[in-house]
Amino acid sequence: MRVATTVPQDDLRQTAAAARRAEAAGFDSLITFENRNEPFLAHAVAATTTDRIELGTAVAIAFPRSPMVVANASWDLQVASRGRFVLGLGPQIRPHNEKRFSVPWTAPAPRMRDYVGALRAIWTAWEKGTKLDYHGTHYTFTLMTPNFVPPSHHLRMVPITLAAVGEHTLRLAGEVADGVRLHSFCTRRYLEEVVLLRLNEGLARKDRNRAQLEISGGGFVATGADSAAVAKAVEFVRARIAFYGSTPAYWPVLELHGLGDLGRKLNAMSKQGQWAEMTASIADDVVQLFAAVGTHREIAGEVAKRFGGLVDTIYASATPTMPSDLPSDVLQDIQRLSTPFTGYATPW
């Protein structure tokens, strides 16, 4: 099993040292989010100050950016990291697209399919020197003069991983992506009964191999050196569950466990700004559904119970402000857990 951690995004002067520490500790991947900060810039720092660790966005919001803009940023990070960058994209929900980013909303799965096709067409034109001639439903790219073609360093095509929660986006990820970035608001039962089923349907559409599709995330890891540290991590997770549980798009996870009324209650409370009360509404047994919980000494076993056999990569940190402090020996215990994923298939 691969283990990812976060890197500072709010102050890029802290990024280099943190990235080097994570690499020295033995983490497999550094991830960034698009919450308070832009997701690509921190990787520009990490790419030039590390040598081994993988770098990935988990995720960048796609639709406010043209595929051409994302193609350029990803290409540059792939060159700077010498082939270690993995692009994670997500659609975000409609209110954020329309009211936070001020971009038109359309059904996300068809548009994301088009987005992925456009990215690969652009990169292929740059790598092979062929004419750019992409015509999709949402995106068209036909102009690429030599002055705007970045030089090739003969690296692999950037793997594309997609955020997915619902059935349509899960099928799409299985069909066209190199990996799926599951939301932390996910339970083992949802993984077994919904996520894998829909991913496998997508894989079957193109006769693709599960071993070449990376499944990342799908829950929280709440751990620490002692019980007090674990308790602090659990409270962070409790607050996140309350926040995400108030969002209707994530209610299918709650409904599967007979907790639909909890989601509706949280939604009503969020509209009243009752954030502390929302957190208090999340019982311990609900936290256990969403997280592997235990001290450093216990957490490898808890990760195996919570994620084992289903997930290829876990996020040991869920926010850049709380990087993982897993000791190297515990990290190695988790990494010894077997997973189906063997590597990306990204030929030109």
N, C-alpha and C positions, 0 to 999 in steps of 0.2 A: 504494500500500500504506500502511495506517495503522500507526503505531508506538506501542505503549503502554510505560509505565514504572511502577515502583512508587512508593509514597509511605510515609514512616515510619508505623508502626502502634504501635510499642512505647512511644513517648513522644509524645503528641499535641501537646506544645509545639513539636515540630520539624516538624509536618505542614504548617503554613501556609507557611513559608518554602520548604520543599521543593516544595510544589505550585506556588507562584508561579515557582520556577526552572524547573520542568518545562514550564509553560505558556510562559514566555519563550523557552525553547530550541526550542519548536515541536513538542513531542510532541502526539499526537492524543488520548491517553487516559491517565488515572491508574487503576491497578488495585490492589485490595487482596485479600489472601488470608485464609482462616480456618485458620491454623496455630497460632501462639502467641498471636495477638490476635484480637479481635472485628473483623469486616470492615466494619461500617457506620460506626463512630464516626469514623474518619479522614476519611471522605467528608463528614461534617457540618462538619468544619473546612475541608476543601478547597473545599466548595461555596460557602462564604461568603468565601473569600479569592482566588478565581479567577473568570474571566469567560467563557473560551472552552473550555477543555479538558474533554473528556468524562470522566465518573467512573463506574467500574464495579467490581462485586465479581467476583472471578475465582478462586474462587467462595465464596458463602456456603453453608453446609450446610443443606439444606432441612428434613429430617424432624425434627430437634430443635425446630424452630420451627413454631408454627401459621401457616398462610397469612395469618391476620388480623394477626399480629404483623409479618410481613414486608411485608404490604400497607401498614401504617402507616408503618414505617420507610422504605420506598421512596417513598411519597407525600411524606413530609416532605423527603427528600433531593431529590426532583424539584422541589419548590417552592423549596427553598433554592438549588438550582443553576440555577433557571429553565429546567428542561427538559433538563438534561445528564446525568441519571443513567440507567444501564443496569444492570438487575438480572441478575447471574449466579448461577445456582443449581446445586448438585451434590448427589447422594445420599450420597456417601462409601460406603465398603465396610461390610459387615455387622459386623465386629468393632468398628469405631469407633462405629457407631450403638448397638450393644448394650452395649459395655464402656466406651466413653469418654463417650458422651452418655446412656446408660441409656434408650434408646427402643426400642420394638419394631421388628423388621425385617419387611418384606414386600418382594415383588418390586419393584425400584425403578422400572422403566419405567412400569407402570400407575399407581403411586402418584404419580409425577412428572407424568404426564398430568393426573391429577386436581388436583394442586397448582397447575399452570398455569391450568387452567380456573377454579379457585376464586379465584385472584388477580385474574384479568380480570373475573370476576363482581363481586367486591368493589369494584374500582376503577370499574367501569361504574355500579354503584349509587350510588357517591359522586358521580361526575361528572354523571350524568344525573338524579339524584334519584329513581331507580326503586326498587322493592322488591327487597331482597336475598333471593333464593330459589334458592340453589345446592344441588343434591343430587348428590353423587358417591359413588363406591364407598368412598372413605376419608375424605372431608370433606363436611360439611353445614353451610351457613351460611344462617340464615333470620331472624336477629334483628339489626336495625340501627335503633336509635332516633335521632331527629334530633340528640340531644345528642352522639352519637358519630360524626357524619359530619363529616369535615374540609372546610373550604371549598375550592371549586375555584378554581384560578388559570388554568384553560383552557389547560393545557399538554398535550402529547401523552401518550398512555398510556405508561407506563414499558415500554421494550422488555425482553423476557425472553430471556436466553441460557442454554443448558443445557450443563453439563459432560457429555461423552460419550466413552466408550472402546470399549465393546462394541457389537455389532450392534443390539441392541434400543434402547439409548439414542440411538444415532446416527440410527436411523430415526425415533424419536420427535422428536428435535431438528428433523429435516427437515420433519416433519409439523406441529408445533405451535409451535415457537420462532421468535424473531426472529434468533437466532444460536446458534452452537455454540462452546463453550469447550473446545478440544481439550487433552488432557494434554500436558505437555512430553515425556513418555515416548512419543514418536511419531516414526516415520521417514518419509521421503518415499515410500518404497514402500508403507508402511501407509496413508498418505494417499491414494495413487493407487488401490490395489487393494482397500481396505476402506472407509476413511472416506467418500470421495466416492460410492462405489457405494451405500452404505447411506443416506447423506444424500439422494441423488437418489431412492431408493426412497420415502423419507418425503415428499419434495417432491411426487412424482408422485401420492401418495395423495390430496392435497388440491389438485392442479393448481397448486402454488405456484411462484413464480419464484425461481430461484437468486440473481438479482441483489439480492433483498431478504432474503437469509439471510447473515449475516456469519459467516465462519469465522475463528476466532482461535486463536493458539497453534500447537500441533502440532510443537514442537521447541524447542531451546535456541539462543541466540545467545551465542557466546563471543568477545568482542572486547576490545580495549584499545588504548591509544595506541602501545604497542610490543610486541615479542615477549615480554618478561617479563610484561607485563600480560595478554597473551593466554594465556600458560602458566598463570597464576593462575586465569583464568576457566575454562580447560579442566579444571583439577583440581576446581573446584567442580562442573562438569558431570559429571565422572567419578564423583564421590561421589553425586550425585543419581541417576545412572543405576543405580549399585549399589543404592541404597536402593529405588528404584521397581522395579527388576528383581527384587527379592526377593519382591515381592507377586504372588501367583498371578493376581489380576485383570488384571494387565498383561502376562501371559505370551503372549497371542496375538501381540503385537508381536514378541517374541523368536522365537516359533515360525515366523513368516513368514520370518525370516532364518536358520532352521536353528539357532537359539541357545537352544532349549528347555532343554538341559542346563545352560546358564549360569544361567538363572533358578532351576532347582532347586538348583544349587550355592549361589547367593546366598541362597536361602531357608533352607537348612540352616545356613549361616554366620551368618545374622541371629539364629537361635535360640540360637546360642552367643555372641552379642554380639561377633562378629568384624568390627566395622565397618571398621577400617583394612584388614584383609585383603580385605574385599569390594570396597572401592574399587580396591585393587591388581589385582583380577581383571578389571577393565574395560580392555581393550586400546584402543589409539589408534584402530584401525579401527572399533571399536564406538562410540567417542565421535563419530567422523565421521558415522556413521549418524544420530545424534540431533541434531547441532548444525551450525549454520553457524559456521565458525571462521575468524578472520582479524583483522588489525589494522584500525584505523579506516579506513585507506586502502583496504583490501581488502574490507571487510565487505559493502558494498552488492552487489558481484558475487557474494559467497558466499551472501548472502540470496536473491538471484535464483536461484541454482542449487538451493538447498535448499528454498525455499518458493514460488518464482515460479510463477504460474498456478494455484496450489492454495489459498493462504491469503490472506485479506484484511487481517488484522492480525497482526503479530508482537509478542511480548513481548521488549523489549530488556533487561528485567531480570526475573530469576526469583525474587527475594527482596527484601523491603523493606530488608534490611541491605546490599544491594549495588545501589543505584540506577544506572541507565544513565548513562554519561558520554559518550554519542555527541555529537560536535560538531554544530552546527546544519547545516553544509553536508553532512555525511554523512547526517544525518537526512533532509534534503531529497532526496538521491540515492535513498534507499530509498523515500521517499514518491512518487517519480516512477514506480515500478514499477506497472504496470497490474494491476488485480484485477477480478473479476466483480461485487463488491458495490457497489451504488449508493446504498443507504440503507434504513433500516427502514420497513416499512409498518405503522404503528401507529395506524390511524384508530379513532375511538370508535364 
